[in-house]
């Protein structure tokens, strides 16, 4: 098998314009030209990849998600906190911001259609203390031993 990479993810939007505004404002994506299909579709540029939004009569899956990496996690965090965008599965004060054994930070939020998004940052140690106080190490929630300690997302834009 040859090496490959993912070039886009396609998800539904209840309201295309609302979803486009969300992805532009919160995650810095840029709307780009998209071809016509049998259903309304809009494409957004996200680094070297694209996010495709389509308007269909379906609901978002509760746990299916896509992950993306942000360089300025503090700016993302502030926007998500101000707009109350963090996904909260257990109705606690936990914002849903975690660190993995390799130091990668993960935050979860829902877009306007209910799609789950995982937002990653390469290194918890590089974050401002004001943001780090909200990060819960996964090792405090679940034992991390054996191969789990070696797990890594291998983010391409690693900041050490």
Secondary structure as UniProt FT lines:
FT   STRAND          8..12
FT   HELIX           16..27
FT   STRAND          30..32
FT   STRAND          41..46
FT   TURN            47..48
FT   STRAND          49..54
FT   STRAND          65..69
FT   HELIX           73..82
FT   TURN            83..84
FT   STRAND          97..99
FT   TURN            101..102
FT   STRAND          105..110
FT   TURN            112..113
FT   STRAND          116..121
FT   HELIX           124..126
FT   HELIX           129..132
FT   TURN            133..134
FT   STRAND          136..137
FT   HELIX           138..141
FT   HELIX           147..150
FT   TURN            156..157
//
